Amino acid sequence: MNLSLGVLMVFAAIFLELRLVQVSLVAWLAWAVPHFVFHVAHVQHFSPLDNLAQLGSLGSMVVLPLILLFVLTFDTKERLGHVERPVR
C-alpha cells in the first residue's frame, strides 16, 4: 500500500460518504488482488506455516473489502427501495 491509498482510506473512514467508501474499497482491491496473486505464485521460498500465515493475512485483505462492498451495495439498495418519496 502506498501513502495516497492510505490517505484515501482515512478520508473514507472520516466522512463515511457511500460513494467515497465504495471507491476506496475498489481502489484497495486494485492493489490487494495483484499483491495476493503475486504471493500465491511465489510460495516456494517459505515454510508451510509461513505460507499459511502470509496467504491467510493477504487473503483477508481481499475478502474483507469484498464483503464490505457487497454489504454496502445491497444494503443501500434495499434501504433506498423502502424510502418514502415526498408527495408533490
Secondary structure, DSSP 8 states (H G I E B T S, - for coil): --HHHHHHHHHHHHH--HHHHHHHHHHHHHHHHHHHHHHHHT-TTS-HHHHHHHHHHHHHHHHHHHHHHHHHHHHHHHHHHT------
